[in-house]
């Protein structure tokens, strides 16, 4: 939970949580994509951002990204190489391949150098 506490402290970042359903061997998240799509579209309609960064690989977001673009806003895609949806990549004009180490670096305390 320390990781999420540090992420929560970042400026202009909000965390969304999903429900987990299923068995221990077959867990599925529920409701997370609905929360993200709602925020993307509502905030775009409220002119709350010019560009948002969606970290996802799931093609289910493609129609929401297209809707945001119709509202004059932009979505940049942060994605992991494995499992990236072609549909999602096609609707995002700018995409950034991500590394797991980037997220670890976000919350790793920096040591001061020098005296």
N, C-alpha and C positions, 0 to 999 in steps of 0.2 A: 504493500500500500504506500510505502514511502515514495516510490516512483510516481504514482498518481498524485500524491500530495504535491510533489514538485512540479508536475505538469500543470496542475490546477492553479499554481501561483504565476504561471506565465501570463503576460499581458495579452488580452484579447483572445484567449483560448478557453473553450468550454468543453467539458467532457460529457459524453453521453454513455449511458450504460444500457446493456441489453439484458433481457431475461434469458437464462439458459434452460432449455428443455431437452428431455430425452434421457437416455441411460448414460451411465458413466462411459461406456464405450462409443456412444453415438450422441454427443452433445451438439445442440444447434442453438445459435443465438436467435432471439426473436425481438422484433420491434426496433432494432438499432437503425436499420436503413430507413425506416419510416421517419424516425426522429431527425435524422440527418437531412433527408430530402425536404421535410417540412421547414427546417431552419434555413436551408439553402434558398428555397423559394420565397419564404416569408421575408427574410432579411434582404433578399434581392429586390423584392417589390417595395420594401421600405427604404430603399436606397442606402442601406446600412453598410454596404461594401462595394468596391469596384471589382476586386478580384478575391476569390476564395481559393483555398487549397484543399482539395479533397484527397485524402489518403485512402485509397481503395483499389481493388482489382476487379470488383464485381460489376458485370455488365448491367445489372439492374439499375444502376445509377445513370445510365446513358440518357434516358428520356428526361430526367430531372436536369442534367447538365444542359441539354438542348433547350429546356424551358428557361433556365437561368440566362443563357445566351440571348434568347428572344427578349428578355427584359433588359438587355443592354449591359449585363454583368458578365464576368468571365470566371471560369473555373480552370485552375491549373491542377494537374493530376500528379500526385505523388504515389508511386506504385512500386511494388516489388516485382521483380522479373518473372518469377514463377507464378503462373496462373492468371496473368493479365488478360482481361476480356478485350477482344478485338473491337467490339462495339464501343466500349468505354474509351479506348484509346483513340478511336476514330472521331469522337465528338469533342475531345479535349485538344485544343490547339497547342498547348504547352504541357509537356510531361517530364517529370523528374524521376529517374530511377532512384530508389532508396536502398539504403543498407541498414541492417539491424543495428549496427554500431552507431549510426547517427542518433538513434533514439536513446541509446545508452549514454552517449556523450551529452545529451541534453541535461541530464540530471547528475552527472558525475561532477563532484566539487572540483573546482580548479585550484591548483596550488599556486601560490605566489612565487615568482622567480625573482632573484636578486636579493639585495639586503635592505 
